[in-house]
Amino acid sequence: QVQLVESGGALVEPGRSVRLSCTTSGLTLTRFAVAWFRQVPGKEREGISCISGNDDTTHYTDSVKGRFTVSRDGAKNAVFLEMEDVNPGDTGVYYCAAAAIWGCRLVPTPYDFWGQGTQVTVSS
């Protein structure tokens, strides 16, 4: 059974950094597009960043460009989201998702495999 597992969520002060990890059993993540989504109560799940499986091209939503970095480590079969200079607007449950697609997208539709999420709270 394929399972994605997120970790690294925390309560952090504005301006600090957080690193999220997405690991899995049952998938070789280097062959998949992997995306990070954020959800807050009352709002739709929002695509934050993704990395393609074919050439590691990355995409970011405008609100995190220049602050967040997505990367993968093939040896660890993991994908990371490095979040820098966080602000309260970054608060939410972060999910990683994987899909066997060309490129990657910041919408939930093409992603077949999802984790359970990890909470990031930015507050002073």
Salt bridges, closest charged atoms under 4 A:
GLU46 OE1 - ARG38 NH2 3.07
ASP56 OD1 - ARG72 NE 2.79
ASP62 OD1 - LYS65 NZ 3.01
GLU82 OE1 - ARG19 NE 3.62
ASP90 OD1 - ARG38 NH1 3.50
ASP90 OD2 - ARG67 NH1 2.83
